[in-house]
């Protein structure tokens, strides 16, 4: 067994004996902030703590449940830069991470499960900067599976979130982060959400969202923000940059590039009645200065790609080089009133509202606005279709992180983990 000097000095300092580094003091009971050491307690299993250099940082590894029986206790014992490594099992916990720079990682994505039992609020809530959550599954929470709030630096990699009461994987009023190699299904709001900050400086890549009300929602967010190389299918709406109110700056400057977006017409997906939306691939709802490019969008009952006013009029959006087809009302659409500078060009499509949408500036189409008005009436009359989040399909196994004992990586937009098998494999269009 090795105990890092950093850990040794930390424990000694906490007991007022920083000058005594020759012996590890006998720890208190689990959960009081100390970890067991076989040097002090020969009957214990010991702590596989070590010093290693990952991205130039020393760190210790805290094993759950070997060193601490619960994830929360392991997180409480962690210092900035540490790795909390969780063994396979089902954990009925609501974890809060309030120490910056910590990584919480499962040994097996499909077998390390946080289960809310339809009563817990959130699986893991992060309130500290630079925290990464990796290789975990969160299910059956009334709120959200994985949640960052008000942080600088975040990352969610190899995460599975399904059948939770609001969101799957969620960052709020945060910046400098990414979601990647992850899966979200069965949520009455969004599978993936980035909201209420600008600039966000974030990326979403190689993810799959299905059976949600919304695949991706970006409320009052601003660039640089990129959603790319992902699959959005079987939701009510696929990708949804939006402005919902005047409390925050309006949504603008997201890039939605290189995604596969299809069959988002799911009447059985759960939904909050505040979003009367279904049958659309990409919806820019009160969004401006967005780039929508090189996506494949197919099989939507209403619109493939549409921009529509909500709180503010859509303006300055560029929709180019997309392949859109099999839309019930129009492949490309712009609602009325529309702001200036919306540009549709070099797309492959069959139908549009207004007609000849690529010929130049347009005020938008009243026929598009009528579709949204009809959906709002469904909510008013209680006829808007929605299923129960508790009863959504259970996903199969998802690709697990290849080396769960690898050194931790920074939680930031620029830091991405390698994935030998893409999350989107097997989910894309035929």
C-alpha positions as CSV (number, residue, x, y, z in Angstrom):
1,X,0.0,0.0,0.0
2,X,1.1,3.5,-0.8
3,X,-0.2,6.7,0.9
4,X,0.7,9.9,-0.9
5,X,2.7,12.5,0.9
6,X,0.0,15.0,0.0
7,X,-2.6,12.9,1.7
8,X,-0.3,12.2,4.7
9,X,0.4,15.9,5.3
10,X,-3.3,16.7,4.8
11,X,-4.4,14.3,7.6
12,X,-1.5,15.3,9.9
13,X,-2.4,19.0,9.5
14,X,-6.0,18.4,10.2
15,X,-5.0,16.8,13.6
16,X,-2.5,19.5,14.5
17,X,0.6,17.3,14.0
18,X,1.9,18.6,10.6
19,X,5.5,18.2,11.8
20,X,5.0,14.4,12.4
21,X,5.1,12.7,9.0
22,X,6.5,9.5,10.2
23,X,3.3,7.8,11.2
24,X,-0.3,7.9,9.9
25,X,-2.6,8.7,12.8
26,X,-5.4,6.3,13.7
27,X,-8.5,7.4,11.8
28,X,-11.9,8.2,13.2
29,X,-14.9,6.3,12.1
30,X,-16.1,6.4,8.4
31,X,-17.9,9.5,7.3
32,X,-16.0,11.9,9.6
33,X,-13.6,13.0,6.9
34,X,-10.8,10.5,7.6
35,X,-10.0,7.4,5.6
36,X,-8.8,4.1,7.0
37,X,-5.1,3.2,6.7
38,X,-3.7,-0.3,7.2
39,X,-0.5,1.3,8.6
40,X,-2.6,2.5,11.6
41,X,-5.2,-0.3,11.6
42,X,-3.8,-3.7,10.5
43,X,-7.3,-5.1,10.5
44,X,-8.6,-2.7,7.9
45,X,-8.5,-3.3,4.1
46,X,-6.4,-0.2,3.7
47,X,-6.6,2.6,1.2
48,X,-5.2,2.4,-2.3
49,X,-4.2,6.0,-2.3
50,X,-1.3,7.2,-4.5
51,X,0.3,10.2,-6.0
52,X,0.3,10.4,-9.7
53,X,0.6,13.2,-12.2
54,X,-2.4,13.6,-14.5
55,X,-2.5,16.9,-16.4
56,X,0.3,18.0,-14.0
57,X,-1.6,17.4,-10.8
58,X,-1.1,15.1,-7.9
59,X,-4.2,13.2,-6.9
60,X,-5.5,10.4,-4.6
61,X,-7.9,7.7,-5.5
62,X,-10.8,7.1,-3.0
63,X,-12.5,3.8,-3.5
64,X,-16.2,3.3,-2.9
65,X,-17.3,1.2,-1.1
66,X,-13.9,-0.1,0.0
67,X,-12.7,3.0,1.7
68,X,-16.1,4.7,2.2
69,X,-19.4,2.9,2.0
70,X,-21.3,5.6,0.2
71,X,-20.5,7.9,-2.7
72,X,-21.3,10.9,-0.6
73,X,-18.8,9.9,2.1
74,X,-16.1,9.4,-0.5
75,X,-16.9,12.8,-2.1
76,X,-16.8,14.4,1.3
77,X,-13.3,12.9,1.9
78,X,-12.0,14.1,-1.4
79,X,-9.7,17.1,-1.9
80,X,-9.3,19.1,-5.2
81,X,-7.9,16.9,-7.9
82,X,-8.9,13.6,-6.3
83,X,-10.6,10.7,-8.0
84,X,-13.6,9.0,-6.4
85,X,-13.8,5.6,-8.0
86,X,-17.1,3.7,-7.5
87,X,-17.4,0.0,-7.7
88,X,-20.4,-1.7,-9.4
89,X,-23.6,-1.6,-7.4
90,X,-26.8,0.2,-7.0
91,X,-26.6,3.3,-4.8
92,X,-29.7,4.9,-3.3
93,X,-28.1,8.3,-2.9
94,X,-28.6,12.0,-3.6
95,X,-24.9,13.1,-3.8
96,X,-23.8,16.7,-3.6
97,X,-20.3,17.6,-4.8
98,X,-19.1,20.9,-3.2
99,X,-15.3,20.5,-3.6
100,X,-13.8,21.8,-6.7
101,X,-11.7,19.7,-9.1
102,X,-13.1,16.3,-8.0
103,X,-13.8,13.5,-10.5
104,X,-16.5,11.0,-9.6
105,X,-16.2,7.9,-11.8
106,X,-17.8,4.5,-12.0
107,X,-15.8,1.4,-12.8
108,X,-18.5,0.2,-15.1
109,X,-21.0,2.6,-16.7
110,X,-23.8,0.1,-16.9
111,X,-23.3,-1.4,-13.4
112,X,-22.6,1.7,-11.3
113,X,-26.2,2.9,-10.9
114,X,-27.6,5.7,-8.8
115,X,-31.3,4.9,-8.2
116,X,-33.7,7.5,-6.9
117,X,-36.5,5.0,-6.3
118,X,-38.9,7.7,-7.8
119,X,-38.5,9.7,-4.6
120,X,-35.0,11.1,-4.6
121,X,-34.5,14.6,-6.1
122,X,-31.1,14.5,-8.0
123,X,-28.6,11.7,-8.4
124,X,-25.5,14.0,-8.3
125,X,-25.7,17.8,-7.9
126,X,-22.4,19.7,-8.5
127,X,-22.0,23.2,-7.0
128,X,-18.2,23.4,-7.3
129,X,-16.0,24.4,-10.2
130,X,-14.1,21.9,-12.3
131,X,-15.9,18.7,-11.4
132,X,-16.2,15.8,-13.8
133,X,-18.8,13.0,-13.6
134,X,-17.9,9.9,-15.6
135,X,-19.0,6.3,-16.4
136,X,-22.2,6.4,-14.3
137,X,-25.9,5.7,-14.7
138,X,-28.7,7.8,-13.0
139,X,-32.3,6.7,-13.0
140,X,-35.7,7.2,-11.3
141,X,-35.1,10.6,-9.7
142,X,-37.9,13.1,-9.4
143,X,-35.6,15.8,-10.6
144,X,-32.4,15.4,-12.6
145,X,-29.8,12.7,-12.9
146,X,-26.6,14.7,-13.3
147,X,-26.7,18.4,-12.5
148,X,-24.1,21.3,-12.4
149,X,-25.2,24.6,-11.1
150,X,-23.4,27.9,-11.2
151,X,-19.9,26.5,-12.0
152,X,-16.9,27.4,-14.0
153,X,-15.6,24.2,-15.6
154,X,-17.7,21.0,-15.9
155,X,-17.6,17.8,-17.8
156,X,-20.0,14.8,-18.1
157,X,-18.5,11.8,-20.0
158,X,-19.9,8.3,-20.5
159,X,-23.0,9.0,-18.6
160,X,-26.4,7.3,-18.9
161,X,-29.6,9.1,-17.6
162,X,-33.0,7.6,-18.0
163,X,-36.5,8.0,-16.7
164,X,-36.0,11.0,-14.4
165,X,-38.7,13.6,-13.6
166,X,-37.2,16.6,-15.3
167,X,-33.8,16.5,-17.0
168,X,-31.2,14.0,-17.8
169,X,-27.8,15.7,-18.0
170,X,-28.0,19.4,-17.1
171,X,-25.8,22.5,-16.5
172,X,-27.3,25.7,-15.3
173,X,-25.7,29.2,-15.2
174,X,-22.4,27.6,-15.8
175,X,-19.6,27.8,-18.4
176,X,-16.5,26.2,-19.9
177,X,-17.6,22.6,-20.1
178,X,-18.8,19.7,-22.2
179,X,-21.1,16.7,-22.4
180,X,-19.8,13.7,-24.4
181,X,-20.2,10.0,-25.1
182,X,-23.5,10.0,-23.1
183,X,-27.1,8.9,-23.4
184,X,-30.3,10.4,-22.1
185,X,-33.9,9.1,-22.4
186,X,-37.3,9.3,-20.8
187,X,-37.4,12.9,-19.5
188,X,-40.4,15.3,-19.6
189,X,-38.1,18.3,-20.2
190,X,-34.7,17.8,-22.0
191,X,-32.3,14.9,-22.2
192,X,-29.4,17.3,-22.4
193,X,-29.7,20.9,-21.2
194,X,-27.4,24.0,-21.1
195,X,-29.2,27.0,-19.8
196,X,-29.2,30.6,-18.6
197,X,-25.7,31.9,-19.3
198,X,-23.8,33.8,-22.0
199,X,-21.1,33.2,-23.1
200,X,-21.5,29.5,-22.3
201,X,-18.3,28.2,-23.9
202,X,-19.5,24.7,-24.0
203,X,-19.7,21.7,-26.3
204,X,-22.0,18.6,-26.7
205,X,-20.6,15.8,-28.9
206,X,-21.2,12.1,-29.5
207,X,-24.4,11.8,-27.4
208,X,-27.8,10.2,-28.0
209,X,-31.1,11.5,-26.8
210,X,-34.4,9.6,-27.4
211,X,-37.9,9.3,-25.7
212,X,-37.6,12.8,-24.2
213,X,-39.9,15.8,-24.6
214,X,-36.8,17.6,-26.0
215,X,-33.5,16.0,-27.0
216,X,-31.4,19.1,-26.4
217,X,-32.6,22.4,-24.9
218,X,-30.5,25.5,-24.7
219,X,-32.4,28.2,-22.9
220,X,-31.0,31.8,-23.0
221,X,-27.6,30.4,-23.9
222,X,-24.9,32.0,-26.0
223,X,-21.8,31.1,-27.8
224,X,-19.3,29.8,-28.2
225,X,-21.6,26.7,-27.9
226,X,-21.5,23.7,-30.2
227,X,-23.8,20.7,-30.5
228,X,-22.3,18.3,-32.9
229,X,-21.8,14.6,-34.1
230,X,-24.8,13.4,-32.1
231,X,-28.1,11.6,-32.6
232,X,-31.5,13.1,-31.7
233,X,-34.4,10.8,-32.3
234,X,-37.8,9.6,-31.0
235,X,-38.3,12.8,-28.9
236,X,-41.1,15.3,-29.3
237,X,-38.5,17.8,-30.6
238,X,-34.9,17.1,-31.4
239,X,-32.8,20.2,-30.9
240,X,-34.3,23.3,-29.3
241,X,-32.2,26.5,-28.7
242,X,-34.8,28.9,-27.2
243,X,-35.7,32.1,-25.3
244,X,-38.5,31.5,-22.8
245,X,-38.7,34.8,-20.9
246,X,-37.1,38.2,-20.5
247,X,-35.4,37.4,-17.2
248,X,-32.2,36.4,-19.0
249,X,-30.5,37.5,-22.2
250,X,-32.1,36.0,-25.3
251,X,-30.6,32.8,-26.8
252,X,-28.0,33.4,-29.5
253,X,-24.9,32.1,-31.2
254,X,-25.0,28.4,-31.0
255,X,-23.6,26.1,-33.7
256,X,-25.6,22.9,-34.5
257,X,-23.4,21.0,-36.9
258,X,-23.1,17.5,-38.2
259,X,-25.9,15.8,-36.3
260,X,-28.4,13.1,-37.2
261,X,-31.9,14.3,-36.3
262,X,-34.9,12.1,-37.2
263,X,-38.4,10.9,-36.2
264,X,-39.0,13.4,-33.4
265,X,-42.7,12.8,-33.3
266,X,-43.1,10.7,-30.2
267,X,-46.5,11.2,-28.7
268,X,-45.7,8.7,-26.0
269,X,-42.7,10.7,-24.7
270,X,-43.3,12.5,-21.4
271,X,-43.7,16.2,-21.6
272,X,-44.3,19.3,-19.4
273,X,-47.4,21.2,-20.6
274,X,-45.4,24.4,-20.8
275,X,-43.8,23.2,-24.0
276,X,-46.6,22.4,-26.5
277,X,-44.1,21.2,-29.2
278,X,-43.9,18.0,-31.2
279,X,-42.9,16.9,-34.7
280,X,-39.9,19.1,-35.3
281,X,-36.2,18.3,-35.8
282,X,-34.5,21.6,-35.1
283,X,-36.5,24.5,-33.6
284,X,-34.9,27.9,-33.1
285,X,-37.6,29.4,-30.8
286,X,-36.8,33.0,-30.2
287,X,-33.2,32.3,-31.2
288,X,-30.7,34.5,-33.1
289,X,-27.3,34.4,-34.7
290,X,-27.2,30.6,-34.8
291,X,-25.5,28.4,-37.3
292,X,-27.3,25.2,-38.4
293,X,-25.1,23.4,-40.8
294,X,-24.4,19.9,-42.3
295,X,-27.1,18.1,-40.4
296,X,-29.2,15.2,-41.7
297,X,-32.8,15.9,-40.7
298,X,-35.6,13.5,-41.7
299,X,-39.1,12.3,-40.9
300,X,-40.9,15.0,-38.9
301,X,-44.6,15.4,-38.9
302,X,-44.4,19.2,-38.9
303,X,-41.0,20.8,-39.7
304,X,-37.5,19.6,-40.3
305,X,-35.8,22.9,-39.5
306,X,-37.8,25.9,-38.3
307,X,-37.2,29.3,-36.7
308,X,-40.1,30.9,-34.9
309,X,-40.6,33.9,-32.6
310,X,-41.0,33.5,-28.8
311,X,-40.3,36.5,-26.6
312,X,-38.0,37.8,-29.4
313,X,-38.1,37.4,-33.1
314,X,-35.5,35.1,-34.7
315,X,-32.9,37.0,-36.5
316,X,-29.4,36.5,-38.0
317,X,-29.7,32.7,-38.2
318,X,-27.8,30.9,-40.9
319,X,-29.2,27.5,-42.1
320,X,-26.9,26.0,-44.7
321,X,-25.7,22.7,-46.2
322,X,-28.3,20.6,-44.5
323,X,-30.1,17.5,-45.9
324,X,-33.8,17.7,-44.9
325,X,-36.7,15.5,-46.1
326,X,-39.9,13.7,-45.3
327,X,-41.4,16.6,-43.3
328,X,-45.2,16.8,-42.9
329,X,-45.6,20.6,-43.3
330,X,-42.2,21.9,-44.6
331,X,-38.6,20.8,-44.6
332,X,-37.5,24.4,-44.0
333,X,-39.7,27.0,-42.3
334,X,-39.7,30.5,-40.8
335,X,-42.5,31.8,-38.7
336,X,-43.9,35.3,-38.6
337,X,-42.9,37.8,-37.5
338,X,-39.2,37.2,-38.3
339,X,-36.3,39.5,-37.7
340,X,-33.6,40.5,-40.1
341,X,-30.7,38.5,-41.5
342,X,-32.1,35.0,-41.5
343,X,-30.4,33.1,-44.3
344,X,-31.3,29.7,-45.8
345,X,-28.9,28.5,-48.5
346,X,-27.3,25.5,-50.1
347,X,-29.7,23.0,-48.4
348,X,-31.1,19.9,-49.9
349,X,-34.8,19.9,-49.3
350,X,-38.2,19.5,-51.0
351,X,-40.6,21.9,-49.3
352,X,-40.5,25.2,-47.5
353,X,-42.7,27.8,-45.8
354,X,-42.6,30.5,-47.1
355,X,-42.0,29.1,-50.6
356,X,-38.6,29.8,-52.1
357,X,-37.1,30.3,-48.7
358,X,-33.6,30.4,-50.1
359,X,-34.3,33.2,-52.6
360,X,-33.7,36.0,-50.2
361,X,-34.9,37.9,-47.1
362,X,-38.5,37.0,-46.0
363,X,-40.9,38.1,-43.3
364,X,-41.8,34.5,-42.5
365,X,-45.0,32.6,-43.1
366,X,-48.3,32.9,-41.3
367,X,-48.9,29.2,-42.0
368,X,-46.0,28.3,-39.8
369,X,-47.3,30.5,-37.0
370,X,-50.7,28.8,-37.3
371,X,-49.1,25.4,-36.6
372,X,-47.7,26.7,-33.3
373,X,-51.0,28.3,-32.4
374,X,-52.8,24.9,-32.9
375,X,-50.3,23.2,-30.6
376,X,-50.9,25.8,-27.9
377,X,-54.7,25.1,-28.1
378,X,-54.0,21.5,-27.5
379,X,-52.4,22.4,-24.2
380,X,-55.4,24.7,-23.3
381,X,-57.9,21.9,-24.0
382,X,-55.8,19.2,-22.3
383,X,-55.3,17.2,-25.5
384,X,-51.6,17.6,-26.0
385,X,-50.2,14.1,-26.0
386,X,-47.7,13.0,-23.3
387,X,-46.6,9.8,-21.6
388,X,-45.4,9.1,-18.1
389,X,-41.6,9.4,-17.5
390,X,-41.8,6.5,-15.1
391,X,-42.9,4.2,-17.9
392,X,-40.5,5.0,-20.7
393,X,-38.4,2.3,-22.3
394,X,-35.3,1.1,-20.4
395,X,-32.2,1.4,-22.5
396,X,-29.7,-1.4,-23.2
397,X,-26.1,-1.3,-22.1
398,X,-24.1,1.7,-23.3
399,X,-20.3,1.9,-24.2
400,X,-18.3,2.1,-21.0
401,X,-15.1,4.1,-20.4
402,X,-12.2,2.0,-21.6
403,X,-9.8,2.6,-18.6
404,X,-11.6,3.5,-15.4
405,X,-8.4,3.7,-13.5
406,X,-6.9,6.4,-15.8
407,X,-5.7,9.6,-14.2
408,X,-8.4,12.3,-14.0
409,X,-8.7,14.9,-16.7
410,X,-9.7,18.5,-16.3
411,X,-13.4,19.4,-16.4
412,X,-13.5,21.9,-19.2
413,X,-14.6,22.3,-22.8
414,X,-11.1,21.7,-24.2
415,X,-10.6,18.4,-22.4
416,X,-12.3,15.4,-24.1
417,X,-11.9,11.7,-23.3
418,X,-11.2,9.2,-26.0
419,X,-14.0,6.7,-26.9
420,X,-13.0,3.6,-28.8
421,X,-16.6,3.0,-29.6
422,X,-18.8,6.0,-30.5
423,X,-21.9,6.5,-28.4
424,X,-23.9,7.1,-31.6
425,X,-23.0,3.7,-33.2
426,X,-26.2,1.8,-33.9
427,X,-28.4,4.8,-33.3
428,X,-28.0,6.7,-36.6
429,X,-30.1,6.7,-39.7
430,X,-29.9,3.6,-41.9
